[in-house]
Every structure is written in structure tokens, then in C-alpha cells.
């Protein structure tokens, strides 16, 4: 299998990214899918992410096709002696490409980007209903060190 290529997402990638976000049991309940064109809110969010130097929205390409995505946010912090941290979010690999090492390669690439930027740590959350994702992240060296809480506002 050829190696995937990782690059900053372009506006034209947005429909593929939304499809990836919706392509699992949890995403299917919260993402808009099934339409050729994503709703306007996705376009506004994409433009805000693309304009923010602390955000990196990435796609994984294989044979010229988007097969994965992730978002890496760089967060300034007073903790860790004023060290920046990287937040890894929305990691998705298309169903037909899972199990081929693309997710591992993409996550390791993102970790290296954080290291090159001088971040002190990479953090992430994963839903408890995704035990395979938890095992995957643990295999990369992530450890469950904190209890995360979320409060939906809608």
C-alpha cells in the first residue's frame, strides 16, 4: 500500500471531511450528512479554522482521495512553565481504509508537528463508547491521566 500524504485541508475538501465525521455511529447522530453540499455552518467553521494560526485541519490523501482527517489545536498555557499544548480532535479514517495503518501514521505525524512546534504535551479525549479508539490511542503512548467532563449547550 502506498503511504498516505498529509496536508492542510482546503475548502474543496470540506464535503469529504463532513462525510468522514458522520461515518460512525456517534457522528451519524450529530453531523449533517446525506447532502451533496454541507450546510453553511460547516463552511463558516472551516473558514474560521483556516484563518486561525493556532488551528491545523489536516486531511490524509491516498491515491488523490481524502481518506482521513484530524484537527490539531495549539493552546497557549501558563502551566508547564508557559508551554503550549496540542489538542488532537476529530480523528477519522474512512471505513474502507481502516486497519491499514493510516490512522496510526496520521496520529504520529500530528504528534511530530506538535513536537516541532515546541509543544509540551499532546492531549485528546475520546468517547467511552469508542473502546477501539481508546486502545488505539493507548498503543501510541497516550495514558488516561485525567477525568474529562463535557456540558452540551444545545
C-alpha positions in Angstrom: 0.0 0.0 0.0 1.4 3.5 -0.8 2.0 5.9 2.1 -0.8 8.4 2.7 0.1 12.1 2.2 -0.9 14.6 5.0 -1.7 18.2 4.1 -3.6 21.2 5.4 -7.2 20.8 4.4 -8.5 23.0 1.6 -12.0 24.4 1.2 -12.8 21.9 -1.5 -12.1 19.1 1.0 -15.0 20.1 3.3 -17.7 17.7 1.8 -15.3 14.8 2.3 -14.4 15.9 5.8 -18.0 16.1 6.8 -18.7 12.7 5.4 -15.8 11.3 7.5 -17.1 13.0 10.6 -20.6 11.5 10.1 -19.3 8.0 9.2 -19.6 6.3 12.5 -22.5 5.6 15.0 -21.8 8.7 17.1 -21.0 11.1 14.3 -24.2 10.0 12.5 -26.3 11.4 15.3 -24.6 14.8 15.4 -23.3 15.6 11.9 -25.3 16.7 8.8 -24.8 14.0 6.2 -26.5 12.8 3.2 -26.5 16.1 1.3 -24.2 16.9 -1.6 -23.3 20.3 -0.1 -22.5 20.8 3.6 -24.8 23.3 5.5 -23.5 26.8 5.8 -22.4 26.4 9.4 -19.7 24.0 8.3 -18.3 26.5 5.7 -18.2 29.2 8.4 -16.4 26.9 10.8 -13.9 25.8 8.1 -13.1 29.5 7.3 -12.6 30.3 11.0 -10.3 27.3 11.4 -8.3 28.1 8.2 -7.8 31.7 9.3 -6.6 30.8 12.8 -2.8 30.2 13.1 -3.4 28.1 16.1 -5.5 25.6 14.2 -4.4 22.9 11.8 -7.1 21.0 10.0 -5.5 18.1 8.1 -6.5 15.5 5.6 -4.9 12.2 4.7 -4.8 11.5 1.0 -4.3 8.2 -0.7 -4.2 8.0 -4.5 -5.5 11.6 -4.6 -8.6 10.8 -2.5 -9.3 12.1 1.1 -9.4 9.1 3.4 -8.8 10.7 6.8 -8.9 13.9 8.7 -7.9 15.4 12.1 -7.8 18.8 13.7 -4.8 19.9 15.8 -5.3 22.9 18.0 -2.4 24.7 19.7 -3.3 26.1 23.1 -1.1 28.6 24.9 -1.0 27.8 28.6 0.6 29.1 31.8 1.0 25.6 33.0 4.1 23.6 32.1 6.1 26.8 32.6 4.1 28.6 29.9 4.3 25.7 27.5 2.0 25.3 24.6 -0.1 22.2 24.3 -1.6 20.5 21.3 -5.2 19.2 21.3 -5.9 16.4 18.9 -9.5 16.3 17.8 -11.9 14.8 15.2 -9.6 12.0 14.1 -11.4 9.9 11.4 -10.5 7.4 8.8 -13.0 6.3 6.2 -14.4 2.9 6.9 -13.0 1.2 3.9 -9.4 2.3 4.7 -9.4 1.4 8.4 -6.9 -1.3 9.6 -4.3 -0.2 7.0 -2.1 1.9 9.4 -3.4 5.3 8.0 -4.7 6.4 11.4 -1.5 5.5 13.2 0.6 7.3 10.6 -1.7 10.3 10.7 -1.6 10.5 14.5 2.2 10.1 14.6 2.5 12.8 12.0 0.3 15.1 14.2 2.4 14.3 17.3 5.6 15.2 15.4 4.0 18.5 14.2 3.3 19.3 17.9 6.9 18.4 18.8 8.3 20.5 16.0 6.3 23.5 17.2 7.7 23.1 20.7 4.5 21.9 22.5 5.0 20.4 25.9 2.2 17.7 25.5 -0.4 16.4 23.2 -3.8 15.8 24.7 -7.1 14.3 23.4 -10.4 13.0 24.5 -12.2 10.0 23.1 -15.8 9.0 23.8 -16.1 6.0 26.2 -18.4 4.4 23.6 -15.3 4.1 21.4 -13.2 1.4 23.1 -11.3 0.6 19.9 -10.2 4.3 19.7 -9.1 4.2 23.4 -7.0 1.1 22.7 -5.6 2.8 19.6 -4.5 5.9 21.5 -3.1 3.9 24.3 -1.0 2.0 21.8 0.5 5.3 20.7 1.6 6.1 24.3 -1.4 8.2 25.5 -2.5 7.5 29.1 -5.8 8.2 30.8 -4.5 10.7 33.4 -7.5 12.9 33.9 -11.2 12.7 34.0 -12.9 14.7 31.3 -16.3 16.3 31.5 -18.4 17.9 28.9 -21.5 20.1 29.1 -23.6 20.2 25.9 -25.0 23.7 25.4 -27.6 23.0 22.7 
